[in-house]
């Protein structure tokens, strides 16, 4: 009887533990964003597309903050430079629309921290009352307002909101920046005859630079 009672207690404890896992709230942070660049070359301007899920709803006047890595620069932002769209989640679908100039605040970076952009979500910009809980959000930095860092490396940026549950800055999946592909300058092609005399020269792009033809001074030998 005692053994049977112990087994029953063990089963009850196990069920309680499983139940606590099932009903536990989602982790207190947005999902790790994916980042797609239109231009992955160092020191050049690029469009950035960020996609992530929120845990908590972002209401009218809620703020989404994007933190870029050190070495990145972000230009002054005006309407049309940054857009947002979102799935419904437990809310309303938001079509892709731009943030108004006054709802985008850029904080410049330094040698120890990268620049950040605070985006205020308003009903004036997006008509919907909020970004719904659990929604997938896509933010696009357009018109190459972001300039890539100057070093070849893998980078991550961060995203967070000011809503309870999403205030932890979450690092994105890594994206790689590459050096530019520099084509060699056209070379010079020189043509010599069998006697080692320069007869002609051309640039590598096919433009003839010089042509030298020795004069005929006598009858050809037989």
Buried (B, 14 or more C-beta within 10 A) or exposed (E): EEEEEEEEEEEEEEEEEEEEEEEEEBEEBBBBBEBBBBBBBBBBBBBBBBBBBBBBBBBBEBBBBBBBBBBBBBBEBBBEBBBBBBBBBEBBEBEEEBBBEEBBEBBEBEEEEBBBBBBBBBEEBBEBEBBBBBBBBBBBBBBBBBBBBEEEEEBBBBBBBBBEBBBBBBEBEEBEBEEEEEEEEEEEEEEEEEEEEEBBBBEEEEEEEEEEEEEEEEEEEE
